[in-house]
Amino acid sequence: MATQIDPKEIDLQEQMASIRRHMAEIDQRQIETKFEPRKFWLSAVATAAGLLGAGAAIGGVFVNYLGN
């Protein structure tokens, strides 16, 4: 005689598998976003340095233009 699995048990197993998949996705996203604040600050510092450099270059052009 074949053993029958209760449909509720199958549904419970599917739900548990789904929960495990979601938990694995959450863990992966947490690992991926761990360095996001550092990336933000690095890009902010690089942008500020670029703007300061551009300002110094423009200032140098004006100083040379007005000095002649």
N, C-alpha and C positions, 0 to 999 in steps of 0.2 A: 504494500500500500504506500502511495506517495504521501509525503508530508506536505501539508498546505501551510503557507506563510500567511499570517493575518495581514490584510491590506493596510491596517493601521500601522503595523510594524514596518512595512515597506515605505509608507509615507514618512514615518519617523526617521528611517535611515536616509531617505532622500533629503529631508530637512537638515539632518546632521551633516551630510556631505556638503550641502549648500552653505551652511554656516562655516564649515572648515575652509571652503573655497574663499568665502568673503573675508575670513580672518587672515588668510594667506595674502590676499590682495591688500588688505589694510597694512599688514606688516611690510609688504614690499613698498607701498607708497610712503610709509614712514621712513624707510631706509632711503628712498629716492629724495625725499624732501628734507632730509637731515641737514644738508649743507646749503639750503636756500637762503637763510639769513646772511651767511658768509658771502654768498655770491652777490647778494644785494649790496652789501657794504663795499665789496671790492669794486663793483661797477660804479657805485657812487663816488668812491675815491678816484677812480680812473677818469670819470667824467669831470670832476672838479679840477683834477690836474690838467686835463685837456683844455678846459675853459680858461684856467689861469695862464697856460702856455699861449693860447690864442690871444688873450688880452695883452700879454707881454710882447708878443710879436707885433700886434697892431700898435701898441704904444711905442715900440721901437721904430716903426715906420713913420709915425707922426713926429717923433723926436728928430729923426734924420731929415724929414721933409721940412720941418720948421727951422732946423738948424742951418740949412743951406741958404 
